[in-house]
Amino acid sequence: MKLGVLVSDFRNMDDILSRLTADKLGIILVSNGVYHAAVKEGGRASSVLEKSSHLYVLSEDLETKGFSAAQIDRRVKPVTYSDLVDLIFNEYEKVIWI
């Protein structure tokens, strides 16, 4: 199964994400979840970024929080709303929001 996970919170998601199993797990950072892509705590990137190699951040939400694409972790791909719709309908069989 291909599972897309929309992460909208900046709290630690390790316990939830570790329980999810999928052939392809995509993590899409939206709303306050964009901080996982841009903020380092104690010099370390968010542990959420270790959960998948398919990482996306909604560029409009990123800009709303005052960040640019140049400021995010290199593993995370910025996407627009249009790209997000394409991801949901073309890349993932199921999508959840946490």
N, C-alpha and C positions, 0 to 999 in steps of 0.2 A: 504494500500500500504506500502511496505517496501522500504525506501529511504536511499541510501548511499550518504553521502556528503563528497567529498574530499576537505579539507580546506588547501590551499597552501599559505596563507598570514597570517601575524601576526597582522594585524590591527583588530580592534574591529568588530566582526561579529554578535553582538547581534541583530541588526535590521534585517539582512538577515535571520539568523537562526530562529528567532521568527516568521517569516512569513511562514515557512515551516511546513506543517502538514503531518503526516504519522503515520501509526499504529506502525511502528518501524523505528526510525530515528537513523542511524549509522553515527558517525562523524569519518572520517579517516584523521589524520593530516599528511601532506606530505610537502616537501620542507620547506619554512619558517614557515609553519603552525605548525611544531614540537615545536616551542617555546611555544605554548599554553600549552603543556604537561610539559615543563621543567622549565619555567621561572615564578617567582612570582614577581608581582609588588606591592610594598607596603606591602609585606607579604601575599598577597592574590593570590590564583590561578586564572587563566584566567576564565572569565565568560563563555567562550565557553564550558568549562567542565561541566557547569550546564545545558546545553541544551539537554543532552541525557545520558542514562546509558550505551550506546553502544559506547565506545570510543576506538579508535585505533591510533597508531602512527607507521609510517613506520620506522623500526629500522635502515635501511641503511641511511635514511635522518637524523635521530637522531644522528647517529655516525658521519656523515659528518659535522654536526654543533658542534661536540665536546662533546656531551652528551652520557651518558650510560643509560641503562634501569633502573639502580638503582637510577638515578636522576630525574625520571619523577613522576608525580602525580600517586598515587596508583590506581586511577580509570581507568587509561589508559593502554590498553594492547598493548605491542609492537608486530608488525607483520612484516614478511619478504615480499618480492615481491610475492613469491609463495602464501603466506597466503592472500595477498591482492587480487590476482586473484581469489582465492577460495571465498573470501568474496563477491566480485563483482558478480560472477556467481552463487553462491549458497545461499547467504543470502539476497540479495537486488534485487528487481524487477527493480528499476530505480536507476541510479547513476548520480549525477551532480558534477561539479567541480566549486568551488568558490574561 
